[in-house]
Amino acid sequence: MIGLRAVTKDFGDFTALAGVDLDVAAGEFVVIVGPSGCGKSTLLDLLAGLTAPTSGQLLLHGKPINGPGLDRGIVFQQYALLPWRTALGNVEFGLEATGVPRRERTERAREFLDLVGLTGFEQRHPHELSGGMRQRVAIARSLAYDPEVLLMDEPFAALDAQTRESLQDELLRIWERTGKTIVFITHGIDEAVYLGQKVAVLTSRPGRVKRTVQIDLGNRAEVRDLRSSEKFAHYRHEIWELLHDEVARAQRLEVAR
């Protein structure tokens, strides 16, 4: 469904990404991890069409991505909610821009707030919601106009550990229910293993795909404490080994500067 072919992104004399190749199947949950500054967020911006590659191709259904589109929804680390709008109004916002009639957009907004577990909070403003609830609103807003792909840039990074794990479970439930294709950026190895069907490990800057790791943990809902299982520890160690050398190399480059 998504194909990156030798994608390079330069900012003047600074190269963020160099020759990135990656495939994402329809309905797949792909997580991208890598050292700080390796170009993870730049990669997501490219997929969103917010910026263009210096060279290479980004394809969606075999056609080049040339700009933003309603086929891709984006969830950022910062919630980017409109403070003067209620939770319902924030979810309706994207539907207004696409010309959905008032009654239909209200029904759809309520449906997606229910999907993320916020029934009863429709009339709350962002300042009346916890961080986790705000991120749920942001996810509902991105899902409401039914994009094919959900792009998520460290959406749980600012949350406390308990809320983060709760939202990870919620996101997996939403993914299984909707069948969306998800590309998820994170710094966390545990988060990558827990969420991803496939984890793409990037090198230190300039970012390249060092290896993709297929994750097979079966039905996550059937294991009581999946993060303590032997299989989880195996995948976690494999990705840690891949990242360890890249983090060390990035630190050496910083010292050399």
N, C-alpha and C positions, 0 to 999 in steps of 0.2 A: 504493500500500500504506500509506504514511504521509502524513498531511496535517496541516499546521499552518495554522490559519486565524486571522489577526489576533491572534496569541498575545502577550500582555503579562504581564510578571512584575514586581511591585513588592515591595520589602522596606521596609515603612514608607513614608517619603517618598523612597526611593531606587528608581528604575526601572532594572532591569537589561536588560529586553527590552521593545520597544514595537512592537506590530503586525507580528509576524513571520509571513510567509507562505512556505511551502515544501512541495514535493511530492517524495516519494521513491518510485520504482517498485520493485516486487518484484524482488529480485536485483540492485539497483543499488548501486554503491559511491559514496557521497556524502561529500565532505570539506567541513568547515566551518572557515573561517579568519576571523581578524579581529584587531584590536588587543587588547592586554592589557586586561582588564576590560570587554570588550564583551558579556559574557554567554554565551560559548560553552559553558562547563561548566554554567551554569544551564539552557541549552537541553537539554543531554543529560540532566540530572536530571529535567526535565519529561518527556522522552520515556521515561525509565526509570520514571516514575510515583513518583519519590522526593519530589516536591513538585508542587503544583497551580498552574496559571496563575491570575493575578489576573483575566484576562478572555481571551476567545478559546477556541479548541478545538484539542486534539490528538487526531487520529483514527488508528486502526489498523484497516485494512479497513473504514473508514467508521464504526467504533464509537469512542466516547470512551475515552481512556486515563484510568483513574480510580485507578491505583495500580500497584505492581510486579506483574510477571507472568512466568511461565515462557516466554512467547512472546518475551521480550527478555532477552538476555544482556549483561552489562556487564564491560568491562575498563578498569580505572583506570590512572593513571600509576604509582601505588604498587601493588605486586603483591598486597597483601592476602592473602598465603598464611598458612596456619596453621603456625607454626614447628615444632610437635611432630608434624606429619604429614609423611609422605614425599610425593614428587611424585605417586605413585599415589593416596595417601590424600587429597591435596588435590583431585584431579580427581574422586574418588569422593564427596567431601563433598556436592556439590549433588545427586548422584543419591540419596544416602541420604535427603535431605530430601523427595524426591519418591516415596520408597517403592520404589525399584528393588531387587529381590532381590540379595543379596550377590554371587552368581556372575555375574549379568548386569552389575552395575555395575563389577565388576573387569574383565570383558571389554571393556566400553565405555570404561573409563578407559584401559586399555592401547591400545585402538584410537586414541583421540584423542591420547595421548602419542606414538604412532607418527606420526600425522598432522602433529604439530608438530615432528617430528624428534628425539624424546627417548627412543626405544627404547634400553634399557640403563641409563637413569637413573631407573627407576621407584622404586627404594628409596632414592634420595638425598633428604635433607632440604633445605629451602630454603637453609640456611647453607652447604650443600655445592655449591650451584649458582651460576653466574654470573648477573649481572643479566638478560642476554638469555634464559638458560634459565628463570629464574623467570617472566619475562613469557610465555614459551612455555607454562609450566604454567598460568598464569592464563588464557591464551587457550583451552587445552585444557579447562580447567574450565568456561568459559563455553559452549563448543561441545558438551560432553558430553551435556547434557540437551536438545539439539536445539532451540534457540530459532529463531524465524523471523528475528529481527533481532539483529545484534551491534552494541552501542553501545560506542565506544572513545574514552576521554577522554585524549588525548595519551599513549598507551601507551608510546611509544618515547622520550619527551622526556628521560628520565634516563640514557639509554644513550649510549655513545660512538658516534662517527659510523659506524665500520665495522660495529658490531653493529646499529645502527639500519638501515643500508641492507640488511644481510642479512635482518633481520626484515621489512622492507618487502617484499622478494622473497618471503619465506615466507608473508606474509599474502596477497599476491596469488595465490599458488599455492593456498592454502587456500580463498580466496574462489572461485576458478575451479572448484575441485573440489567444493565444497559448495553453491554457488549462493546463499549467504546474502545477505540485505540488510544492508549495513554503513553505519553513520553514524559518521564518524571525525572527531574534533576535533584540530586541530594549530595550532601557531604557524608552522610551517615552510612556506614557499611551495614549495620543491622537493619536499617530502614530499607536499603537497597535489596537485601536478601529477602526480607519479609514481604515486600511488595512485588518484586519483579518476577516475571517469567524469564526474562533475559536481562542481564546486567552488562552494560558496555563500560569498560574501564578505560578512561582516557589517560594519556601520558601527561607529564608536566609540560609546560608551555614550550613550543606551540603544541596544542592538543592534537593528538591522533588517537585512533582506537587501538589500544594495545592488545586487548582481547575481549571477546564477548563470552560471558559465562551463562550457560543455560541452567536455570534453577528449577528443580523438580522436588517440590515439597508436598505434592499431593493436594488434597483438600485441606486448606489451612484451618477451616472451621472445625475439622474433626480432631485436631490435636489440641489438647488442653493448654500446654505451655510450649508452643512451637519453638520459641526463642531459646529454650533450654535443651532442645533435642540434638541428637548426634549429627543428623543431616544438616541442620541449621549451622552448627558449629563448623562442619566441613566446608560449607559454602562460604561462611564468614572468613575462615582462615585462608581459603583460596583467593578471595578478593583482597584481603589484607596483604597477602604476599605480593600480589600484583601492584598494589598501591604503595607499599612500603618503599620500594626502590625509587618510585617516581616522586614521592614526597621528599625523600633524602636528596634526590637530584635537584629538585626545585629549591631546597634550602641551600645547597652548595652554590647554585647560580646566584641566589640573592647575596650570599656572602662575597662572591667574586665581584659583584657590582660595587 
